Amino acid sequence: MELQNVSKELRRHVNLDAVACRADGQCFPVLLTDISRDGCQFRSGEAFATGDHITVKHELLGDRVAEVRWACAGRVGMLFLERD
């Protein structure tokens, strides 16, 4: 198994309502579509930029601070800054 594929293999497809909050306190509803130990992907009608630091909030998953790694056509890929 190649190291670059490990994260993709451990992703779990989900359909969870969550909230994404910017550093300035603006919060937006998002739909988490996949999650792994290292990060997540969500859909949103809001624009996010690569490098933004976002807190993803979910009642069961808690608050997770993450960095936007990519954003395209309403989808956003995040890397958690602190891993469990």
Secondary structure, DSSP 8 states (H G I E B T S, - for coil): --GGGHHHHT-EEEEEEEEEEETTS-EEEEEEEEE-SSEEEEE-SS---TT-EEEEEETTTEEEEEEEEEEETTEEEEEESS--
